[in-house]
């Protein structure tokens, strides 16, 4: 018996016990078996409501009800799809999932991860400069040569909402690293999270299209990733367009943008200057 099945059985027992203990309470009546559940999501929702009722009526040990709720939460967590997951420990980035280098060079690290080093070019910073730089990139101009840019992408059909965790090590400064969710085979629309080592703003969240880029929000505080450690960058987008970016568990951007409506077709990284190791990538749907 798996945990979810055990949860259903346990909850059924709880409801039966509650009926016996609270016979005078009209909240529970004899089960006729006529009620049906159309799908698992409805079943989970119904079980959650039954737990709520049992808690309010003190129909069972609170620790037991908490365990039931934890089991439901674990089940719901397990239903969230994974779109991309890769730690590069297989020594091959061309399959499972398949990454494609569209510009420059990426190499496998012995300790896991893919590495890209690009000579530092002049940094474009601020809203106007960032928009111009992205437009240049999309139109094939500016920093598109392999000497000043390295880009790697992986195609994956994703929903408009996501929760991404990227473990990244930055080995040099200054520079610029773009992490982006894109739409279309030409990767000409979507969102970019841009990191500027040893600069302020340290992060910018940009919505981009063929017409250019628009900075939605930025992190004005300094971020120092060049300390020899691997850092966690968490980026989520929920229904309604709310996007949150956290660095090593600390929130640095919290904003809302509904400019991109449809789902995404892939994820990419672009090195416009600096030395970076991408250790792990995990993208899944958002709850």
Secondary structure as the mmCIF struct_conf table of DSSP 4:
data_model
#
loop_
_struct_conf.conf_type_id
_struct_conf.id
_struct_conf.beg_label_comp_id
_struct_conf.beg_label_asym_id
_struct_conf.beg_label_seq_id
_struct_conf.end_label_comp_id
_struct_conf.end_label_asym_id
_struct_conf.end_label_seq_id
HELX_RH_AL_P HELX_RH_AL_P1 UNK A 3 UNK A 21
TURN_TY1_P TURN_TY1_P1 UNK A 22 UNK A 24
TURN_TY1_P TURN_TY1_P2 UNK A 26 UNK A 27
BEND BEND1 UNK A 33 UNK A 33
BEND BEND2 UNK A 38 UNK A 39
HELX_RH_AL_P HELX_RH_AL_P2 UNK A 40 UNK A 56
TURN_TY1_P TURN_TY1_P3 UNK A 57 UNK A 58
BEND BEND3 UNK A 60 UNK A 60
HELX_RH_AL_P HELX_RH_AL_P3 UNK A 62 UNK A 78
TURN_TY1_P TURN_TY1_P4 UNK A 79 UNK A 79
BEND BEND4 UNK A 80 UNK A 80
HELX_LH_PP_P HELX_LH_PP_P1 UNK A 81 UNK A 81
STRN STRN1 UNK A 82 UNK A 86
TURN_TY1_P TURN_TY1_P5 UNK A 89 UNK A 90
BEND BEND5 UNK A 91 UNK A 91
BEND BEND6 UNK A 93 UNK A 97
STRN STRN2 UNK A 100 UNK A 103
BEND BEND7 UNK A 104 UNK A 104
STRN STRN3 UNK A 107 UNK A 108
TURN_TY1_P TURN_TY1_P6 UNK A 110 UNK A 111
BEND BEND8 UNK A 112 UNK A 113
STRN STRN4 UNK A 114 UNK A 118
HELX_LH_PP_P HELX_LH_PP_P2 UNK A 122 UNK A 124
HELX_RH_AL_P HELX_RH_AL_P4 UNK A 126 UNK A 138
TURN_TY1_P TURN_TY1_P7 UNK A 139 UNK A 140
BEND BEND9 UNK A 142 UNK A 143
BEND BEND10 UNK A 145 UNK A 145
TURN_TY1_P TURN_TY1_P8 UNK A 146 UNK A 148
STRN STRN5 UNK A 150 UNK A 158
BEND BEND11 UNK A 160 UNK A 160
STRN STRN6 UNK A 162 UNK A 170
BEND BEND12 UNK A 172 UNK A 174
STRN STRN7 UNK A 177 UNK A 183
TURN_TY1_P TURN_TY1_P9 UNK A 184 UNK A 187
STRN STRN8 UNK A 189 UNK A 195
TURN_TY1_P TURN_TY1_P10 UNK A 197 UNK A 198
BEND BEND13 UNK A 200 UNK A 201
STRN STRN9 UNK A 203 UNK A 209
TURN_TY1_P TURN_TY1_P11 UNK A 210 UNK A 211
STRN STRN10 UNK A 212 UNK A 219
BEND BEND14 UNK A 221 UNK A 221
BEND BEND15 UNK A 227 UNK A 229
STRN STRN11 UNK A 231 UNK A 237
TURN_TY1_P TURN_TY1_P12 UNK A 239 UNK A 240
BEND BEND16 UNK A 241 UNK A 241
STRN STRN12 UNK A 242 UNK A 247
TURN_TY1_P TURN_TY1_P13 UNK A 248 UNK A 249
STRN STRN13 UNK A 250 UNK A 256
BEND BEND17 UNK A 259 UNK A 259
BEND BEND18 UNK A 262 UNK A 262
STRN STRN14 UNK A 264 UNK A 271
BEND BEND19 UNK A 272 UNK A 273
STRN STRN15 UNK A 274 UNK A 284
#
